[in-house]
Amino acid sequence: MPVKPLALVTLLAAGCSAPAPALTATLTSPTDVVLGWPDDGAGHRVEYANDPAGPWTTLRFLAPHVRSYHHPDLIPETPFHYRVRPFTGPVSTELQVAHTGDTVTFTWPDRTPDEAGFLLEIRRPGAPDFDPVEVTEPDVTTCVLSLLPGEENSAFRIRALYYGPLSPVVHQTTGKER
């Protein structure tokens, strides 16, 4: 039975574990891999390693309801191991923003003693949803961001970050370049 998004948020915020996301990796060209997982209502941190024991590198934090990630232009004939980890957390309404030219400084109170960090999200003008843009360490309450062209009138929000369980590791070895 699939977990409803609200139930996942409740489980993760309470420190309980939800089921690990199912993950697939498909080689779509000799040097491109597409990862996929079911929509569990959470955002996801996508990681890869060239050895199943690591070290692991974060590729991207993806917004809730995103169910795939394209990892393009990889090194030919190389093993790639992938895993994803769901994340969620409450959005704070106490984000303070200070602009200095194209640089923005964000500050917020830390009202969650057990977060894994904080996630700054942006909704660019005309975009329907927020996207992750910066991740902090636990207990950090400030972040500085340089805006890119077109981001001047964006909306921002911050959320305490809680992780769910890691997915099983999946593997693909890239092919020969054409």
C-alpha positions as CSV (number, residue, x, y, z in Angstrom):
1,M,0.0,0.0,0.0
2,P,1.6,3.3,-1.0
3,V,2.4,5.9,1.7
4,K,0.4,9.1,1.3
5,P,2.5,12.3,1.3
6,L,1.0,13.6,4.5
7,A,1.7,10.3,6.3
8,L,5.3,10.4,5.1
9,V,5.7,14.0,6.4
10,T,4.3,12.9,9.8
11,L,6.5,9.8,10.0
12,L,9.7,11.6,9.2
13,A,9.0,14.6,11.4
14,A,8.3,12.3,14.3
15,G,11.7,10.5,13.7
16,C,10.1,7.3,12.5
17,S,11.2,5.6,9.4
18,A,9.1,5.2,6.3
19,P,9.8,2.5,3.7
20,A,12.9,3.0,1.6
21,P,12.1,4.2,-1.9
22,A,12.3,1.7,-4.7
23,L,14.9,2.8,-7.2
24,T,15.7,1.9,-10.8
25,A,18.7,2.9,-13.0
26,T,18.3,2.7,-16.8
27,L,21.1,3.2,-19.3
28,T,19.5,5.4,-21.9
29,S,22.6,5.8,-24.1
30,P,26.2,4.5,-23.6
31,T,26.9,7.4,-21.2
32,D,23.5,8.5,-19.8
33,V,21.7,7.0,-16.8
34,V,18.1,7.8,-15.8
35,L,17.1,7.0,-12.2
36,G,13.4,6.5,-11.3
37,W,11.4,5.9,-8.1
38,P,7.7,6.2,-7.1
39,D,6.2,9.4,-6.0
40,D,6.1,9.2,-2.2
41,G,5.4,12.9,-1.7
42,A,8.9,13.7,-0.3
43,G,11.9,15.5,-1.9
44,H,14.9,13.3,-2.6
45,R,18.7,13.6,-2.3
46,V,20.3,11.7,-5.2
47,E,23.8,10.3,-4.6
48,Y,26.3,8.3,-6.7
49,A,29.6,6.5,-6.1
50,N,31.9,4.5,-8.4
51,D,32.2,1.8,-5.7
52,P,29.2,0.4,-3.8
53,A,31.0,1.1,-0.5
54,G,31.5,4.8,-1.4
55,P,32.6,7.5,-1.0
56,W,29.2,8.9,-2.0
57,T,28.7,12.2,-3.8
58,T,25.4,14.2,-3.7
59,L,24.3,14.9,-7.2
60,R,21.2,16.9,-6.5
61,F,18.4,17.7,-4.0
62,L,15.1,17.3,-5.9
63,A,11.7,18.9,-5.0
64,P,8.8,16.8,-3.7
65,H,6.9,14.8,-6.4
66,V,10.0,14.7,-8.7
67,R,10.3,11.0,-9.6
68,S,13.4,10.8,-11.8
69,Y,16.9,12.2,-12.4
70,H,18.9,12.2,-15.6
71,H,22.7,11.7,-15.0
72,P,24.2,12.6,-18.4
73,D,27.6,12.5,-20.2
74,L,29.3,10.0,-17.9
75,I,32.7,8.5,-18.2
76,P,32.5,5.5,-20.6
77,E,33.0,2.0,-19.4
78,T,32.7,3.0,-15.7
79,P,30.6,1.6,-12.9
80,F,28.1,4.0,-11.3
81,H,26.2,3.1,-8.1
82,Y,23.2,5.2,-7.1
83,R,21.0,5.6,-4.1
84,V,18.3,8.1,-3.1
85,R,17.1,9.3,0.3
86,P,13.8,11.0,0.9
87,F,13.7,14.2,2.9
88,T,11.0,16.4,4.3
89,G,10.5,18.9,7.1
90,P,8.3,21.8,8.2
91,V,8.5,25.1,6.4
92,S,9.4,28.1,8.6
93,T,7.5,31.3,8.2
94,E,10.3,33.2,10.0
95,L,12.7,33.6,7.2
96,Q,14.4,37.1,7.1
97,V,15.9,38.3,3.9
98,A,18.5,41.1,3.4
99,H,19.5,42.2,-0.2
100,T,22.9,43.6,-1.1
101,G,23.1,44.0,-4.9
102,D,22.8,40.5,-6.3
103,T,23.6,38.8,-3.0
104,V,20.9,37.8,-0.5
105,T,21.5,36.9,3.2
106,F,18.9,34.7,4.8
107,T,18.5,34.3,8.6
108,W,16.0,32.2,10.6
109,P,15.6,30.8,14.1
110,D,16.5,27.2,14.9
111,R,13.4,25.8,16.6
112,T,14.1,22.2,15.8
113,P,16.8,20.5,17.9
114,D,17.2,17.4,15.8
115,E,17.3,18.5,12.2
116,A,19.8,17.1,9.7
117,G,20.3,20.7,8.4
118,F,18.2,23.3,6.7
119,L,17.1,23.4,3.1
120,L,16.7,26.8,1.4
121,E,14.2,26.6,-1.5
122,I,13.5,29.1,-4.3
123,R,10.4,29.7,-6.5
124,R,11.6,31.6,-9.5
125,P,9.3,34.0,-11.3
126,G,6.7,32.1,-13.3
127,A,7.6,28.7,-11.7
128,P,4.8,26.7,-10.2
129,D,6.8,25.1,-7.4
130,F,9.8,25.6,-5.1
131,D,13.2,24.0,-5.9
132,P,16.0,23.2,-3.4
133,V,18.9,25.7,-3.8
134,E,21.1,25.4,-0.7
135,V,21.6,23.0,2.2
136,T,23.1,23.9,5.5
137,E,24.6,21.9,8.3
138,P,22.5,21.3,11.5
139,D,22.1,24.3,13.8
140,V,23.2,26.8,11.1
141,T,20.8,29.8,11.0
142,T,22.2,31.9,8.2
143,C,22.9,31.5,4.5
144,V,24.2,33.8,1.8
145,L,23.1,33.2,-1.9
146,S,24.2,35.0,-5.0
147,L,21.3,35.5,-7.4
148,L,21.5,34.4,-11.0
149,P,20.0,36.6,-13.7
150,G,16.2,36.4,-13.6
151,E,16.1,35.4,-9.9
152,E,15.7,38.9,-8.5
153,N,11.9,38.6,-7.9
154,S,12.0,35.0,-6.6
155,A,10.3,33.8,-3.5
156,F,12.3,31.8,-0.9
157,R,11.5,29.6,2.0
158,I,13.5,27.5,4.5
159,R,12.7,24.1,6.0
160,A,14.2,22.0,8.7
161,L,15.6,18.9,7.0
162,Y,14.8,15.4,8.0
163,Y,15.9,12.3,6.1
164,G,14.1,9.0,5.6
165,P,15.8,5.7,4.9
166,L,18.2,5.2,2.0
167,S,17.0,3.3,-1.0
168,P,18.8,0.1,-2.0
169,V,21.8,0.8,-4.1
170,V,21.4,0.3,-7.9
171,H,24.2,-0.1,-10.4
172,Q,24.9,0.6,-14.1
173,T,28.1,0.4,-16.0
174,T,28.4,2.8,-18.9
175,G,29.1,1.6,-22.4
176,K,31.7,2.5,-25.0
177,E,31.5,6.0,-26.5
178,R,30.1,6.0,-30.0
